[in-house]
Amino acid sequence: MPKSFLLSLLVVLILAGVLLVPRIKKPDKTAATYFLSTDSGFCINTVCLTPKDSLWWVKVGNSQAPADSDKVEAVRKSLQSIVLTTVVSRNSDRASELGFPQSNGVVVTVNGKKLELGDVGPDYASTFVRVPGSTVVYSVPTIMSKEDWSNENSWLNRRITNWPLYQIKKINSVTPDKDGKWTNDKWVEAVVHLNAVSYDPGQYNTSQAKKFEVVMDNGQGTLWAGQSGTGKKAVYWATTDQKVFYQIKKEDFDLLTSTQ
């Protein structure tokens, strides 16, 4: 048999082998994120977050209340990082085991696109998710708490001021000493780290309120604290922009308005 024929046959066999060997598909590192943008807001079941006037708002009952902006941004980052590439199960019998009930599941909706949340993974750094109606369950490398996210109260903003204490140079005419210590630490703490009891949809006249002008290393802030009504009907409130008002504790109001 001629050598040229054997050589040609060998080449054909090699080419056939290359074509017949299954190709291993590499992970798609360029896969698109599931939710492209959350700029216009998102919902978790009936709990909806929407942007308005440079703030994020959460629906509470029939009204809107300011949401915790730090939490909203953290959740937006998680949602916009979701890529459905890691399949955990295709078996519908495992749905309950992975945290998906037969009905009334927790579903995230962004621009009409939906994703159901399951349990947090055993590594406590991932979450099981699936497209509603599908039996395919994926694991995504971020924690998404369905119990927390579906609770409207967990989204409410509870901080009226959260200014960095170490950057405070002056509050009204009060300044720290040369060592950075304040005469009344509790009063300063109340001004720069004031928490809300609840959001107040009312509007109050700040002209008669106690005003705090706070000078910091890189800017300044203003806080107003006031009282509406007397006795058992008294409402103690605070605001930093004269637009969004919060109710505060009486003891915090008393501390803020104490003579310095």
BALOBA-1460 file (C-alpha; in Angstrom, 3 decimals):
// residues 260
<rec num="1" residu="m" x="0.000" y="0.000" z="0.000"/>
<rec num="2" residu="p" x="1.495" y="3.326" z="-1.045"/>
<rec num="3" residu="k" x="2.793" y="5.517" z="1.761"/>
<rec num="4" residu="s" x="0.930" y="8.508" z="0.345"/>
<rec num="5" residu="f" x="-2.359" y="6.651" z="0.753"/>
<rec num="6" residu="l" x="-1.573" y="5.719" z="4.351"/>
<rec num="7" residu="l" x="-0.617" y="9.302" z="5.108"/>
<rec num="8" residu="s" x="-3.865" y="10.615" z="3.609"/>
<rec num="9" residu="l" x="-5.874" y="8.042" z="5.574"/>
<rec num="10" residu="l" x="-4.141" y="9.079" z="8.796"/>
<rec num="11" residu="v" x="-4.956" y="12.752" z="8.187"/>
<rec num="12" residu="v" x="-8.618" y="11.880" z="7.551"/>
<rec num="13" residu="l" x="-8.807" y="9.840" z="10.772"/>
<rec num="14" residu="i" x="-7.263" y="12.663" z="12.817"/>
<rec num="15" residu="l" x="-9.680" y="15.210" z="11.387"/>
<rec num="16" residu="a" x="-12.609" y="12.894" z="12.047"/>
<rec num="17" residu="g" x="-11.454" y="12.437" z="15.633"/>
<rec num="18" residu="v" x="-11.267" y="16.171" z="16.187"/>
<rec num="19" residu="l" x="-14.779" y="16.670" z="14.860"/>
<rec num="20" residu="l" x="-16.281" y="13.797" z="16.847"/>
<rec num="21" residu="v" x="-14.735" y="14.598" z="20.234"/>
<rec num="22" residu="p" x="-17.294" y="16.588" z="22.300"/>
<rec num="23" residu="r" x="-16.270" y="20.154" z="22.824"/>
<rec num="24" residu="i" x="-16.212" y="21.384" z="26.416"/>
<rec num="25" residu="k" x="-18.113" y="24.625" z="26.682"/>
<rec num="26" residu="k" x="-16.286" y="27.153" z="28.779"/>
<rec num="27" residu="p" x="-18.271" y="29.237" z="31.300"/>
<rec num="28" residu="d" x="-19.704" y="32.333" z="29.733"/>
<rec num="29" residu="k" x="-17.878" y="35.123" z="31.508"/>
<rec num="30" residu="t" x="-19.648" y="37.725" z="29.400"/>
<rec num="31" residu="a" x="-23.205" y="36.630" z="30.243"/>
<rec num="32" residu="a" x="-25.549" y="39.563" z="30.678"/>
<rec num="33" residu="t" x="-26.888" y="40.435" z="34.097"/>
<rec num="34" residu="y" x="-30.502" y="39.392" z="34.646"/>
<rec num="35" residu="f" x="-31.679" y="42.834" z="35.745"/>
<rec num="36" residu="l" x="-30.111" y="45.455" z="33.522"/>
<rec num="37" residu="s" x="-31.116" y="48.507" z="35.555"/>
<rec num="38" residu="t" x="-32.972" y="49.382" z="38.749"/>
<rec num="39" residu="d" x="-32.936" y="53.139" z="38.167"/>
<rec num="40" residu="s" x="-36.725" y="53.351" z="37.939"/>
<rec num="41" residu="g" x="-37.300" y="51.233" z="41.045"/>
<rec num="42" residu="f" x="-38.108" y="47.647" z="41.995"/>
<rec num="43" residu="c" x="-40.630" y="45.622" z="43.988"/>
<rec num="44" residu="i" x="-40.453" y="42.637" z="46.322"/>
<rec num="45" residu="n" x="-43.952" y="41.201" z="46.193"/>
<rec num="46" residu="t" x="-46.083" y="44.245" z="47.119"/>
<rec num="47" residu="v" x="-43.226" y="46.221" z="48.705"/>
<rec num="48" residu="c" x="-42.120" y="48.755" z="46.091"/>
<rec num="49" residu="l" x="-39.139" y="51.122" z="46.134"/>
<rec num="50" residu="t" x="-39.237" y="54.156" z="43.836"/>
<rec num="51" residu="p" x="-36.983" y="57.199" z="43.401"/>
<rec num="52" residu="k" x="-38.346" y="60.722" z="43.790"/>
<rec num="53" residu="d" x="-36.752" y="64.087" z="44.565"/>
<rec num="54" residu="s" x="-33.278" y="62.588" z="45.108"/>
<rec num="55" residu="l" x="-34.663" y="60.120" z="47.679"/>
<rec num="56" residu="w" x="-35.867" y="56.537" z="47.594"/>
<rec num="57" residu="w" x="-39.398" y="55.940" z="48.855"/>
<rec num="58" residu="v" x="-41.108" y="52.774" z="50.053"/>
<rec num="59" residu="k" x="-44.834" y="52.162" z="49.911"/>
<rec num="60" residu="v" x="-46.266" y="51.689" z="53.399"/>
<rec num="61" residu="g" x="-49.990" y="51.003" z="53.346"/>
<rec num="62" residu="n" x="-51.521" y="53.657" z="51.121"/>
<rec num="63" residu="s" x="-48.719" y="56.201" z="51.554"/>
<rec num="64" residu="q" x="-45.037" y="56.606" z="50.783"/>
<rec num="65" residu="a" x="-42.223" y="56.966" z="53.318"/>
<rec num="66" residu="p" x="-38.487" y="57.658" z="52.882"/>
<rec num="67" residu="a" x="-36.437" y="54.480" z="52.564"/>
<rec num="68" residu="d" x="-33.010" y="53.717" z="53.971"/>
<rec num="69" residu="s" x="-30.833" y="54.889" z="51.073"/>
<rec num="70" residu="d" x="-27.821" y="52.791" z="52.116"/>
<rec num="71" residu="k" x="-29.912" y="49.630" z="52.137"/>
<rec num="72" residu="v" x="-31.548" y="50.493" z="48.820"/>
<rec num="73" residu="e" x="-28.177" y="51.027" z="47.147"/>
<rec num="74" residu="a" x="-26.812" y="47.768" z="48.571"/>
<rec num="75" residu="v" x="-29.832" y="45.842" z="47.280"/>
<rec num="76" residu="r" x="-29.647" y="47.550" z="43.881"/>
<rec num="77" residu="k" x="-26.000" y="46.487" z="43.638"/>
<rec num="78" residu="s" x="-26.963" y="42.901" z="44.452"/>
<rec num="79" residu="l" x="-29.804" y="42.836" z="41.930"/>
<rec num="80" residu="q" x="-27.706" y="44.301" z="39.134"/>
<rec num="81" residu="s" x="-24.969" y="41.704" z="39.701"/>
<rec num="82" residu="i" x="-27.220" y="38.671" z="39.166"/>
<rec num="83" residu="v" x="-26.147" y="36.383" z="36.338"/>
<rec num="84" residu="l" x="-27.996" y="33.083" z="35.925"/>
<rec num="85" residu="t" x="-25.174" y="30.705" z="35.032"/>
<rec num="86" residu="t" x="-24.720" y="28.364" z="38.022"/>
<rec num="87" residu="v" x="-27.444" y="25.689" z="37.930"/>
<rec num="88" residu="v" x="-28.119" y="23.950" z="41.249"/>
<rec num="89" residu="s" x="-31.067" y="21.781" z="40.287"/>
<rec num="90" residu="r" x="-33.501" y="21.023" z="37.483"/>
<rec num="91" residu="n" x="-35.581" y="18.731" z="39.687"/>
<rec num="92" residu="s" x="-38.960" y="20.198" z="40.684"/>
<rec num="93" residu="d" x="-39.068" y="17.848" z="43.685"/>
<rec num="94" residu="r" x="-36.213" y="19.822" z="45.274"/>
<rec num="95" residu="a" x="-38.006" y="23.175" z="45.121"/>
<rec num="96" residu="s" x="-39.218" y="23.093" z="48.728"/>
<rec num="97" residu="e" x="-35.815" y="21.920" z="49.939"/>
<rec num="98" residu="l" x="-34.195" y="24.957" z="48.290"/>
<rec num="99" residu="g" x="-36.680" y="27.428" z="49.762"/>
<rec num="100" residu="f" x="-39.399" y="27.729" z="47.120"/>
<rec num="101" residu="p" x="-42.970" y="27.220" z="48.415"/>
<rec num="102" residu="q" x="-45.730" y="25.870" z="46.180"/>
<rec num="103" residu="s" x="-47.444" y="29.267" z="46.309"/>
<rec num="104" residu="n" x="-46.973" y="32.802" z="47.684"/>
<rec num="105" residu="g" x="-43.253" y="32.923" z="47.061"/>
<rec num="106" residu="v" x="-41.130" y="36.049" z="47.343"/>
<rec num="107" residu="v" x="-40.689" y="37.564" z="43.886"/>
<rec num="108" residu="v" x="-38.487" y="40.488" z="42.869"/>
<rec num="109" residu="t" x="-39.814" y="42.536" z="39.962"/>
<rec num="110" residu="v" x="-37.704" y="45.025" z="38.009"/>
<rec num="111" residu="n" x="-39.155" y="46.657" z="34.897"/>
<rec num="112" residu="g" x="-41.586" y="43.763" z="34.513"/>
<rec num="113" residu="k" x="-38.886" y="41.102" z="34.786"/>
<rec num="114" residu="k" x="-39.306" y="38.682" z="37.692"/>
<rec num="115" residu="l" x="-37.096" y="36.458" z="39.820"/>
<rec num="116" residu="e" x="-38.193" y="34.314" z="42.752"/>
<rec num="117" residu="l" x="-35.992" y="34.117" z="45.854"/>
<rec num="118" residu="g" x="-35.249" y="30.890" z="47.670"/>
<rec num="119" residu="d" x="-33.114" y="30.194" z="50.725"/>
<rec num="120" residu="v" x="-29.632" y="31.469" z="51.441"/>
<rec num="121" residu="g" x="-27.076" y="28.867" z="50.356"/>
<rec num="122" residu="p" x="-25.207" y="26.608" z="52.798"/>
<rec num="123" residu="d" x="-22.096" y="28.758" z="52.387"/>
<rec num="124" residu="y" x="-24.044" y="31.785" z="53.743"/>
<rec num="125" residu="a" x="-22.687" y="33.811" z="50.829"/>
<rec num="126" residu="s" x="-25.145" y="32.883" z="48.082"/>
<rec num="127" residu="t" x="-28.875" y="32.622" z="47.396"/>
<rec num="128" residu="f" x="-31.005" y="30.189" z="45.422"/>
<rec num="129" residu="v" x="-33.172" y="31.839" z="42.761"/>
<rec num="130" residu="r" x="-35.385" y="30.806" z="39.878"/>
<rec num="131" residu="v" x="-37.507" y="32.368" z="37.189"/>
<rec num="132" residu="p" x="-41.151" y="32.028" z="38.346"/>
<rec num="133" residu="g" x="-42.753" y="28.965" z="36.788"/>
<rec num="134" residu="s" x="-39.402" y="27.330" z="35.979"/>
<rec num="135" residu="t" x="-37.986" y="24.224" z="37.635"/>
<rec num="136" residu="v" x="-34.390" y="25.359" z="37.064"/>
<rec num="137" residu="v" x="-32.802" y="26.705" z="40.260"/>
<rec num="138" residu="y" x="-29.654" y="28.810" z="40.161"/>
<rec num="139" residu="s" x="-27.199" y="29.936" z="42.807"/>
<rec num="140" residu="v" x="-26.059" y="33.560" z="42.775"/>
<rec num="141" residu="p" x="-23.092" y="34.769" z="44.871"/>
<rec num="142" residu="t" x="-24.953" y="37.354" z="46.948"/>
<rec num="143" residu="i" x="-27.207" y="37.202" z="50.002"/>
<rec num="144" residu="m" x="-30.832" y="38.148" z="49.369"/>
<rec num="145" residu="s" x="-33.035" y="37.750" z="52.442"/>
<rec num="146" residu="k" x="-36.601" y="37.119" z="51.326"/>
<rec num="147" residu="e" x="-37.943" y="37.598" z="54.875"/>
<rec num="148" residu="d" x="-36.233" y="40.964" z="55.272"/>
<rec num="149" residu="w" x="-36.781" y="42.267" z="51.753"/>
<rec num="150" residu="s" x="-40.513" y="41.479" z="51.743"/>
<rec num="151" residu="n" x="-41.070" y="43.381" z="55.013"/>
<rec num="152" residu="e" x="-41.948" y="47.023" z="54.257"/>
<rec num="153" residu="n" x="-40.869" y="48.190" z="57.723"/>
<rec num="154" residu="s" x="-37.341" y="46.912" z="57.174"/>
<rec num="155" residu="w" x="-36.885" y="49.506" z="54.404"/>
<rec num="156" residu="l" x="-37.879" y="52.579" z="56.402"/>
<rec num="157" residu="n" x="-35.263" y="55.222" z="57.015"/>
<rec num="158" residu="r" x="-34.638" y="55.600" z="60.751"/>
<rec num="159" residu="r" x="-31.756" y="58.060" z="60.581"/>
<rec num="160" residu="i" x="-32.348" y="61.775" z="60.434"/>
<rec num="161" residu="t" x="-28.694" y="62.759" z="60.815"/>
<rec num="162" residu="n" x="-25.639" y="60.598" z="60.446"/>
<rec num="163" residu="w" x="-22.769" y="63.047" z="60.313"/>
<rec num="164" residu="p" x="-19.198" y="61.888" z="61.093"/>
<rec num="165" residu="l" x="-18.486" y="63.025" z="64.633"/>
<rec num="166" residu="y" x="-14.726" y="63.232" z="64.131"/>
<rec num="167" residu="q" x="-15.228" y="65.764" z="61.307"/>
<rec num="168" residu="i" x="-17.461" y="68.140" z="63.286"/>
<rec num="169" residu="k" x="-15.788" y="71.503" z="63.852"/>
<rec num="170" residu="k" x="-18.671" y="73.525" z="65.241"/>
<rec num="171" residu="i" x="-22.367" y="73.251" z="66.112"/>
<rec num="172" residu="n" x="-23.862" y="76.737" z="66.148"/>
<rec num="173" residu="s" x="-21.417" y="78.598" z="68.403"/>
<rec num="174" residu="v" x="-20.260" y="75.489" z="70.279"/>
<rec num="175" residu="t" x="-16.817" y="74.077" z="69.483"/>
<rec num="176" residu="p" x="-14.704" y="71.290" z="70.961"/>
<rec num="177" residu="d" x="-11.592" y="72.055" z="72.969"/>
<rec num="178" residu="k" x="-8.090" y="71.786" z="71.560"/>
<rec num="179" residu="d" x="-8.109" y="68.027" z="72.243"/>
<rec num="180" residu="g" x="-11.300" y="67.543" z="70.272"/>
<rec num="181" residu="k" x="-13.490" y="66.984" z="73.339"/>
<rec num="182" residu="w" x="-16.949" y="68.472" z="73.764"/>
<rec num="183" residu="t" x="-18.433" y="69.888" z="76.947"/>
<rec num="184" residu="n" x="-21.636" y="67.887" z="76.470"/>
<rec num="185" residu="d" x="-21.018" y="64.677" z="74.532"/>
<rec num="186" residu="k" x="-24.648" y="63.530" z="74.774"/>
<rec num="187" residu="w" x="-25.933" y="66.745" z="73.214"/>
<rec num="188" residu="v" x="-23.430" y="66.522" z="70.354"/>
<rec num="189" residu="e" x="-24.303" y="62.867" z="69.788"/>
<rec num="190" residu="a" x="-28.007" y="63.763" z="69.634"/>
<rec num="191" residu="v" x="-27.339" y="66.389" z="66.965"/>
<rec num="192" residu="v" x="-25.081" y="64.337" z="64.675"/>
<rec num="193" residu="h" x="-26.683" y="60.897" z="65.138"/>
<rec num="194" residu="l" x="-30.403" y="61.569" z="65.515"/>
<rec num="195" residu="n" x="-32.788" y="58.664" z="64.945"/>
<rec num="196" residu="a" x="-36.441" y="58.859" z="63.975"/>
<rec num="197" residu="v" x="-39.401" y="57.235" z="65.657"/>
<rec num="198" residu="s" x="-41.333" y="57.390" z="62.404"/>
<rec num="199" residu="y" x="-41.779" y="59.331" z="59.207"/>
<rec num="200" residu="d" x="-44.231" y="62.231" z="59.503"/>
<rec num="201" residu="p" x="-46.004" y="63.205" z="56.261"/>
<rec num="202" residu="g" x="-46.972" y="66.561" z="57.756"/>
<rec num="203" residu="q" x="-45.316" y="69.907" z="57.104"/>
<rec num="204" residu="y" x="-44.185" y="72.095" z="60.009"/>
<rec num="205" residu="n" x="-43.118" y="75.722" z="60.335"/>
<rec num="206" residu="t" x="-39.397" y="75.710" z="61.072"/>
<rec num="207" residu="s" x="-39.206" y="79.443" z="61.867"/>
<rec num="208" residu="q" x="-39.915" y="78.770" z="65.544"/>
<rec num="209" residu="a" x="-37.893" y="75.545" z="65.704"/>
<rec num="210" residu="k" x="-34.492" y="75.051" z="67.265"/>
<rec num="211" residu="k" x="-31.913" y="75.297" z="64.489"/>
<rec num="212" residu="f" x="-28.525" y="73.584" z="64.499"/>
<rec num="213" residu="e" x="-25.911" y="74.643" z="61.974"/>
<rec num="214" residu="v" x="-23.196" y="72.012" z="61.810"/>
<rec num="215" residu="v" x="-19.809" y="72.814" z="60.288"/>
<rec num="216" residu="m" x="-17.711" y="69.853" z="59.158"/>
<rec num="217" residu="d" x="-14.348" y="69.380" z="57.488"/>
<rec num="218" residu="n" x="-15.898" y="68.989" z="54.051"/>
<rec num="219" residu="g" x="-19.145" y="70.898" z="54.223"/>
<rec num="220" residu="q" x="-22.010" y="71.700" z="56.512"/>
<rec num="221" residu="g" x="-25.445" y="70.490" z="57.519"/>
<rec num="222" residu="t" x="-28.526" y="71.920" z="59.174"/>
<rec num="223" residu="l" x="-30.992" y="70.328" z="61.574"/>
<rec num="224" residu="w" x="-34.281" y="71.755" z="62.796"/>
<rec num="225" residu="a" x="-36.119" y="70.311" z="65.821"/>
<rec num="226" residu="g" x="-39.545" y="71.490" z="66.919"/>
<rec num="227" residu="q" x="-42.721" y="70.741" z="68.831"/>
<rec num="228" residu="s" x="-46.302" y="70.826" z="67.656"/>
<rec num="229" residu="g" x="-49.126" y="70.749" z="70.198"/>
<rec num="230" residu="t" x="-48.905" y="70.278" z="73.950"/>
<rec num="231" residu="g" x="-49.495" y="67.633" z="76.565"/>
<rec num="232" residu="k" x="-50.518" y="64.209" z="75.309"/>
<rec num="233" residu="k" x="-51.079" y="65.636" z="71.840"/>
<rec num="234" residu="a" x="-47.543" y="66.967" z="71.553"/>
<rec num="235" residu="v" x="-45.580" y="65.894" z="68.504"/>
<rec num="236" residu="y" x="-41.797" y="66.271" z="68.454"/>
<rec num="237" residu="w" x="-40.289" y="66.464" z="65.012"/>
<rec num="238" residu="a" x="-37.055" y="67.098" z="63.147"/>
<rec num="239" residu="t" x="-35.919" y="67.766" z="59.592"/>
<rec num="240" residu="t" x="-32.708" y="68.460" z="57.712"/>
<rec num="241" residu="d" x="-34.204" y="69.939" z="54.549"/>
<rec num="242" residu="q" x="-37.529" y="71.505" z="55.639"/>
<rec num="243" residu="k" x="-39.283" y="69.125" z="53.233"/>
<rec num="244" residu="v" x="-39.151" y="65.679" z="54.824"/>
<rec num="245" residu="f" x="-40.119" y="65.525" z="58.498"/>
<rec num="246" residu="y" x="-39.718" y="62.800" z="61.102"/>
<rec num="247" residu="q" x="-41.118" y="62.324" z="64.587"/>
<rec num="248" residu="i" x="-38.520" y="61.980" z="67.334"/>
<rec num="249" residu="k" x="-38.569" y="60.937" z="70.982"/>
<rec num="250" residu="k" x="-39.433" y="63.563" z="73.592"/>
<rec num="251" residu="e" x="-36.205" y="62.829" z="75.460"/>
<rec num="252" residu="d" x="-34.201" y="63.484" z="72.291"/>
<rec num="253" residu="f" x="-36.069" y="66.744" z="71.745"/>
<rec num="254" residu="d" x="-35.452" y="67.787" z="75.352"/>
<rec num="255" residu="l" x="-31.751" y="66.986" z="75.010"/>
<rec num="256" residu="l" x="-31.446" y="68.853" z="71.710"/>
<rec num="257" residu="t" x="-33.134" y="71.979" z="73.055"/>
<rec num="258" residu="s" x="-31.300" y="72.017" z="76.372"/>
<rec num="259" residu="t" x="-29.169" y="75.111" z="76.971"/>
<rec num="260" residu="q" x="-25.591" y="74.787" z="75.850"/>
